[in-house]
Amino acid sequence: MSPHVLEHLAKEKGFVQRKSKYQAKELVALCVWLSQQVASTSLTQLCSYLEVSTGILISPEGLNQRFNASAVKFLEQVLANLLAKKIHSTQKILHQYTTTFKHIRILDSTTLQLPDKFSSHYQGSGGSSHTAGVKIQLEYDLLSGKFLHVYVGEGRENDKTFGSTSLQTIRPKDLYIRDLGYFDLHDLQNIHNKGGYYISRLKLNSRIYRQDLAGEQRQKITAVKPQSNPLIFVYADESGKTGSEAYLIVGSVWFNDMQRHQEVQHDMRAWLAENRERAQQEQIRFPNEFHFTEMKKNQLELYKQFFDKVMQFSDMMSFKAVTVRKSQIQYKTLEQSVYSLYYQLAHLGIEHEVQSGRLSLPRSICYYKDADDGSDKLHLEETRQLLRERFKSNYEEELRLEIMSGMPSKTFVVIQIADLITGAVSRKLNMPEGNNHKDQFAEYILERLNVDYIRHEVSEIDNGQTAANIEFKQEQDMFYVHIFE
């Protein structure tokens, strides 16, 4: 964008109102090129950067006055113009869309963690060790390239609530595209009633009805039918069966509904594809999969980036692990102990989820584990049988096993996440004095998840009554490790 174009945009947005030595191009230079930490760099330093790079001399007080609402609107418009140019240069908007729809409105949000000191103004979602968080809502018109809504709120705020609020500006022939976080039957009906269109995936418990041929008018085009047995998705991994480690461990990632578990899988696969393509362009080696034991020293930062991406979905999942000290296992093989750990993982995990209010019984569990960890069909079948018997004995119809299956970790990214969680716990328990890159990564994971440890007598490993009599901490909502020893 030329200085002339920038100046024109700045006048439109009220940033430039008269001749001045500090113009639009200087603001863009300062905020984009000269300093990557504009918000935390002192005004004096920013003035120094500006003078050295552009020859423009301005006082700190004068610069402070130029960081105003008009500057924000101007920079927002610069971003919108560049984004529109990028989209229209890489993909041609079909003529049929431009003639059918007046606007194609795409709405989405992102959540970022903030330092805890901001929690009084920006309360977080409660899904991580940070108490503060911010959520940014952005609605963009694909046809005009303009931002329709930009809203910054608390991290705990609900997408659906904002989605309903933003529909106050519904216009005929507008097309609304949103993900399932904004799904609301009343909103869809509202768009339809006002002559608009929408594209949305359906929630699992939604059904579509067609008007019957007899002409009976159905007032509800979409009806919601509650599931009699809602699903829990548990992705698990094992560690310590074959080596000299002191502890045998089963770690896991939990999702309490299908929608969230599908969204995380989709977004993580997209992140992997994007970063793998970038690595190929830069001729950098990118891991085929993220596994704890395969991490190289020079991949530490990349693994942290992967886990940072995982933490963006911290409000959609929880993490749990159970472990037993192998030297205290009596009258059992390690394989039999693994069966018990899988049961305790479900039993103690359900207890935590019910106490925290995230779910209620009855439920069905979908258990998945890595198909490449050496487990054979006999091992899986024996585990299935044991879990079904113990669920039936201790929970009757309140909890049952829907499926237990081995899945390829290359396709199911959440299995890779479970691998990293299990590896971190194993490293902490089995090599507490270690100090290499894997120990650093394990510490990074456990600190991000604010892990808490609960210790049990090893004799309780086969107990499984529905009341575990554990008082889980209200402030701990992410990761529990249960240790039997």
C-alpha positions in Angstrom: 0.0 0.0 0.0 1.5 3.3 -1.1 1.9 6.4 1.3 -0.9 8.1 -0.8 -3.3 5.2 -0.2 -2.5 5.1 3.5 -3.0 8.8 3.8 -6.4 8.6 2.1 -7.5 5.8 4.5 -6.2 7.8 7.4 -8.3 10.8 6.4 -11.4 8.7 6.0 -11.0 7.3 9.5 -10.2 10.7 11.1 -6.6 9.9 12.0 -5.2 12.6 9.7 -7.1 15.9 9.9 -4.4 18.4 9.0 -0.8 18.6 7.7 1.6 17.1 10.2 5.1 15.6 10.2 3.6 12.4 11.9 1.4 10.9 9.1 -0.2 7.6 8.4 2.9 5.9 7.0 4.7 6.7 10.2 2.1 5.1 12.4 2.1 1.9 10.2 5.9 1.9 10.3 6.0 2.2 14.1 3.3 -0.4 14.7 4.3 -3.0 12.0 7.9 -2.7 11.1 9.9 -0.9 13.8 8.7 -2.5 17.0 7.1 -5.9 17.6 6.2 -5.0 21.2 4.5 -1.6 20.8 2.3 -2.1 23.8 5.1 -2.8 26.2 7.8 -0.5 24.8 8.1 2.9 26.4 7.0 6.0 24.6 10.6 7.4 24.8 12.0 4.3 23.1 9.3 4.4 20.4 10.1 8.0 19.6 13.8 7.1 19.4 13.0 4.2 16.9 10.9 6.6 14.8 13.6 9.2 14.6 16.4 6.8 13.7 14.3 5.1 11.0 12.3 7.9 9.5 13.9 11.1 10.7 10.6 12.2 12.3 11.2 13.9 15.7 8.2 13.8 18.0 7.8 14.1 21.8 6.6 11.2 23.9 3.6 13.3 25.0 2.8 14.0 21.3 3.1 10.3 20.3 0.9 9.3 23.2 -1.9 11.6 21.9 -1.7 10.0 18.5 -2.4 6.5 19.9 -6.2 7.2 19.9 -9.5 5.7 18.7 -8.9 7.1 15.2 -5.6 5.3 15.0 -7.2 2.0 15.9 -9.9 2.5 13.2 -7.3 3.3 10.7 -5.1 0.3 11.4 -8.2 -1.9 11.4 -9.1 -0.7 7.9 -5.5 -1.3 6.7 -5.8 -4.9 7.9 -9.2 -5.2 6.3 -7.9 -3.9 2.9 -4.9 -6.2 3.0 -7.0 -9.2 3.9 -9.5 -8.5 1.1 -6.7 -8.1 -1.4 -5.2 -11.4 -0.2 -8.4 -13.3 -0.5 -9.4 -11.9 -3.9 -5.9 -12.5 -5.3 -5.9 -16.1 -4.3 -9.4 -17.2 -5.0 -12.0 -15.7 -7.4 -15.4 -15.1 -5.9 -17.9 -16.8 -8.2 -20.2 -14.5 -10.1 -23.3 -16.5 -8.9 -22.4 -15.7 -5.3 -22.1 -11.9 -5.9 -25.4 -11.9 -7.7 -27.3 -14.1 -5.2 -26.0 -12.6 -1.9 -25.5 -9.0 -0.8 -23.0 -10.0 1.9 -21.3 -13.2 2.9 -20.8 -12.8 6.7 -18.3 -15.0 8.4 -18.2 -14.9 12.2 -15.6 -16.6 14.4 -13.7 -16.0 17.6 -10.4 -16.6 19.3 -9.4 -16.7 23.0 -6.1 -15.6 24.4 -4.7 -16.0 28.0 -3.7 -12.9 29.9 -1.6 -12.4 33.0 -3.7 -13.0 36.2 -3.6 -9.4 37.2 -6.2 -8.6 34.5 -8.8 -11.0 35.9 -10.9 -8.3 37.4 -11.6 -6.9 33.9 -11.1 -10.0 31.7 -12.1 -13.1 33.5 -10.8 -16.3 31.9 -12.9 -19.4 30.9 -11.6 -21.4 33.9 -10.1 -24.1 31.7 -6.4 -23.4 32.5 -4.0 -22.2 35.2 -4.6 -18.6 34.2 -7.6 -16.8 35.7 -7.6 -14.0 33.1 -8.4 -14.3 29.4 -9.8 -12.2 26.5 -12.0 -13.3 23.6 -12.0 -11.5 20.3 -15.1 -11.8 18.1 -14.7 -10.9 14.4 -17.3 -10.8 11.7 -16.0 -10.3 8.1 -17.8 -9.7 4.8 -16.2 -11.9 2.2 -17.6 -9.9 -0.7 -16.7 -6.3 0.4 -13.7 -7.2 2.4 -15.0 -5.1 5.4 -15.0 -6.0 9.1 -18.6 -5.8 10.2 -18.1 -6.5 13.9 -14.9 -6.4 16.0 -15.5 -7.1 19.7 -13.1 -7.7 22.6 -14.6 -9.2 25.7 -13.9 -11.6 28.6 -12.5 -15.0 27.9 -15.5 -16.7 29.6 -18.1 -15.1 27.3 -20.2 -17.5 25.3 -20.0 -17.4 21.4 -23.7 -18.2 21.1 -24.6 -15.1 23.1 -22.6 -12.8 20.9 -23.9 -14.5 17.8 -27.4 -13.7 18.8 -26.6 -10.1 19.6 -24.9 -9.5 16.3 -28.0 -10.6 14.4 -29.6 -7.3 15.2 -28.3 -6.2 11.8 -29.9 -9.0 9.7 -30.5 -7.9 6.1 -32.3 -9.8 3.3 -30.1 -11.8 1.0 -27.2 -11.9 3.5 -25.5 -15.3 3.9 -24.3 -16.2 7.5 -21.5 -18.7 8.0 -20.7 -19.8 11.5 -19.3 -22.8 13.3 -21.2 -24.9 15.9 -20.2 -22.7 18.8 -22.8 -20.2 17.5 -25.5 -22.8 16.8 -28.9 -21.7 18.0 -32.3 -22.7 16.4 -33.9 -19.4 17.2 -31.1 -17.5 15.5 -31.4 -19.7 12.4 -35.2 -19.1 12.3 -34.6 -15.4 12.8 -32.3 -15.2 9.8 -34.8 -17.2 7.7 -37.7 -15.0 8.8 -35.9 -11.8 7.7 -35.0 -13.2 4.2 -31.4 -14.2 5.0 -29.5 -17.5 4.4 -27.2 -19.5 6.6 -24.7 -22.4 6.4 -24.1 -24.4 9.6 -23.3 -27.9 10.5 -25.9 -29.6 12.6 -25.4 -30.6 16.2 -25.5 -34.4 16.7 -28.8 -34.3 18.5 -30.6 -32.3 15.8 -33.0 -33.7 13.3 -34.4 -32.2 10.1 -38.1 -32.6 9.2 -39.6 -32.2 5.7 -43.1 -30.9 5.4 -45.3 -34.0 4.7 -47.3 -34.4 1.5 -50.6 -34.2 3.3 -49.9 -30.5 3.8 -49.6 -30.5 7.6 -47.6 -27.4 8.6 -44.8 -28.1 10.9 -43.9 -25.0 12.9 -40.5 -26.3 13.8 -38.3 -27.1 10.8 -35.5 -28.4 13.0 -36.3 -30.2 16.2 -33.9 -31.3 19.0 -34.2 -34.8 20.3 -32.3 -35.4 23.5 -29.9 -38.4 23.5 -30.8 -41.1 26.0 -27.2 -41.9 26.5 -24.8 -39.0 25.9 -21.3 -39.9 24.9 -17.9 -39.2 26.5 -14.8 -39.5 24.3 -11.6 -40.7 26.1 -8.3 -40.9 24.2 -5.7 -42.9 26.2 -2.1 -43.9 26.1 0.1 -46.3 28.2 3.6 -46.1 29.5 5.9 -48.3 31.5 4.8 -51.8 30.6 8.0 -53.0 29.1 10.8 -50.8 30.5 12.5 -50.5 33.9 10.4 -47.5 34.9 9.1 -47.5 38.5 5.5 -46.5 37.5 3.0 -48.0 35.1 0.8 -45.1 33.7 -2.3 -44.6 31.6 -2.9 -41.0 30.6 -5.8 -39.5 28.7 -7.7 -36.6 27.1 -11.4 -36.3 27.8 -14.2 -34.7 25.8 -17.7 -34.5 27.2 -19.5 -34.1 23.8 -19.0 -35.0 20.2 -19.1 -31.4 18.9 -16.1 -30.3 20.9 -14.1 -33.4 20.2 -14.7 -33.0 16.4 -13.8 -29.2 16.5 -10.5 -29.9 18.2 -9.6 -32.7 15.8 -10.4 -30.5 12.8 -8.5 -27.4 14.0 -5.4 -29.4 15.2 -5.2 -31.1 11.8 -5.5 -27.7 10.1 -2.6 -26.4 12.3 -0.4 -29.4 11.5 -1.1 -29.0 7.7 -0.3 -25.3 7.7 2.9 -25.7 9.7 4.1 -28.7 7.8 3.6 -26.7 4.5 5.5 -23.8 6.0 8.3 -26.1 7.1 8.6 -27.5 3.6 8.9 -24.1 2.1 11.6 -23.1 4.5 13.2 -26.6 4.1 12.9 -27.3 7.8 12.3 -30.9 9.1 8.8 -31.2 10.5 7.7 -34.3 12.7 5.5 -36.8 11.0 3.8 -37.1 14.4 4.2 -35.5 17.9 5.3 -38.3 20.3 7.1 -37.7 23.6 9.8 -40.3 23.2 10.6 -39.2 19.6 11.2 -35.5 20.4 14.7 -34.2 19.5 16.5 -31.5 21.3 16.1 -29.0 18.5 12.4 -29.7 18.4 11.7 -28.5 21.9 10.2 -25.1 20.8 8.1 -26.7 18.1 6.7 -29.2 20.6 5.9 -26.3 22.9 4.1 -24.5 20.0 2.1 -27.7 19.3 1.0 -27.8 23.0 0.3 -24.1 23.0 -2.2 -24.8 20.2 -3.7 -27.6 22.3 -4.2 -25.1 25.2 -6.3 -22.9 23.0 -9.0 -25.6 23.4 -8.6 -25.9 27.1 -12.2 -25.1 27.7 -13.2 -28.0 25.5 -11.2 -30.8 27.2 -9.7 -32.1 30.4 -6.8 -34.4 31.2 -6.5 -37.3 33.6 -4.0 -40.0 34.4 -3.7 -43.0 36.7 -0.5 -44.7 37.7 0.6 -47.5 40.0 4.1 -48.3 41.4 5.1 -51.6 39.8 7.0 -52.9 42.7 3.9 -52.9 44.8 1.8 -54.9 42.4 1.0 -58.3 43.9 -0.9 -61.3 42.5 -1.2 -59.6 39.1 0.6 -59.4 35.8 1.4 -55.9 34.4 -1.2 -56.6 31.7 -3.8 -57.2 34.3 -2.8 -54.0 36.1 -3.3 -52.1 32.9 -6.9 -53.3 32.8 -7.4 -52.0 36.3 -5.9 -48.7 35.5 -8.2 -48.3 32.5 -11.2 -48.9 34.8 -9.9 -46.5 37.5 -9.3 -43.9 34.8 -12.9 -44.0 33.9 -14.2 -44.3 37.4 -12.1 -41.5 39.0 -12.5 -39.4 35.8 -16.3 -39.7 35.9 -16.3 -38.8 39.6 -14.3 -35.6 38.9 -16.5 -34.6 35.9 -19.7 -35.1 37.9 -18.4 -33.2 41.0 -17.3 -30.3 38.8 -20.8 -30.2 37.2 -19.5 -30.7 33.6 -21.6 -33.8 33.1 -24.3 -36.0 34.8 -25.0 -39.7 34.4 -26.1 -41.8 32.6 -23.3 -41.8 30.0 -21.6 -44.0 27.5 -17.8 -44.0 27.1 -16.0 -44.2 23.8 -12.5 -45.4 24.6 -9.7 -45.0 22.0 -6.0 -45.8 22.2 -3.1 -45.9 19.9 -3.4 -48.7 17.4 0.4 -48.8 17.0 1.5 -49.3 20.6 1.8 -53.1 20.2 -1.6 -54.0 21.6 -3.2 -56.9 19.9 -6.9 -57.7 19.4 -6.8 -60.1 22.4 -5.6 -57.3 24.7 -8.3 -55.0 23.5 -11.0 -57.6 23.8 -10.0 -58.5 27.4 -10.0 -54.8 28.3 -13.4 -54.4 26.8 -14.8 -57.3 28.7 -13.4 -56.2 32.0 -14.6 -52.7 31.6 -18.1 -53.8 30.6 -18.3 -56.1 33.6 -17.1 -53.6 36.1 -19.3 -50.8 34.7 -22.3 -53.1 34.9 -21.4 -54.2 38.5 -20.7 -50.8 39.9 -22.8 -48.4 37.8 -25.6 -50.6 36.6 -27.1 -48.7 33.6 -25.6 -45.3 34.6 -22.3 -46.0 32.8 -21.5 -48.3 30.0 -18.8 -48.9 27.4 -19.9 -47.9 23.9 -16.7 -48.8 22.2 -13.0 -49.5 22.9 -10.8 -49.5 19.8 -7.3 -48.9 18.6 -7.0 -45.9 16.3 -4.0 -44.7 14.2 -2.3 -41.7 15.9 -1.4 -40.2 12.5 -5.1 -39.7 11.7 -6.3 -39.0 15.3 -4.3 -36.1 16.5 -5.8 -36.3 20.0 -4.0 -39.7 20.5 -0.8 -37.7 20.0 -1.9 -35.3 22.7 -2.6 -38.2 25.0 0.9 -39.5 24.2 2.5 -36.2 25.2 0.4 -36.0 28.5 1.3 -39.6 29.4 5.0 -39.0 28.5 5.1 -35.9 30.7 3.7 -37.7 33.7 6.0 -40.7 33.2 9.0 -38.4 33.0 8.1 -36.6 36.2 7.5 -39.8 38.2 10.1 -42.1 36.7 13.0 -39.6 36.2 12.4 -36.8 38.7 16.0 -35.6 38.6 16.3 -35.4 34.8 17.2 -32.1 33.2 17.3 -32.6 29.4 15.0 -31.3 26.7 12.3 -34.0 27.5 12.3 -33.0 31.2 11.9 -29.4 30.2 9.0 -30.2 28.0 7.4 -32.4 30.6 7.7 -29.5 33.1 6.2 -27.1 30.6 3.1 -29.4 30.0 2.5 -30.0 33.7 2.9 -26.3 34.6 0.5 -25.2 31.8 -2.1 -27.7 33.0 -1.6 -26.9 36.7 -1.4 -30.6 37.5 -2.5 -31.9 40.9 -1.6 -35.3 42.4 -4.0 -37.5 44.4 -2.5 -40.5 46.2 -4.4 -43.8 46.9 -3.5 -47.0 48.7 -2.4 -49.6 46.1 -4.9 -52.0 47.7 -7.7 -49.8 46.3 -6.8 -50.3 42.7 -9.5 -52.9 42.3 -12.1 -50.9 44.2 -14.7 -49.2 42.0 -17.8 -48.2 43.8 -19.7 -45.2 42.4 -18.6 -42.9 45.3 -14.9 -42.4 45.3 -15.1 -40.0 48.3 -12.6 -37.6 46.9 -13.0 -33.9 47.4 -11.6 -32.3 44.2 -10.4 -28.8 44.4 -12.7 -26.2 42.9 -9.8 -24.2 41.5 -8.3 -27.2 39.8 -10.2 -28.0 36.6 -7.7 -29.3 34.1 -5.5 -32.2 35.1 -5.5 -34.8 37.9 -3.0 -37.6 38.3 -4.1 -40.5 40.6 -1.2 -42.5 42.1 -1.7 -45.9 43.6 1.2 -46.9 45.9 
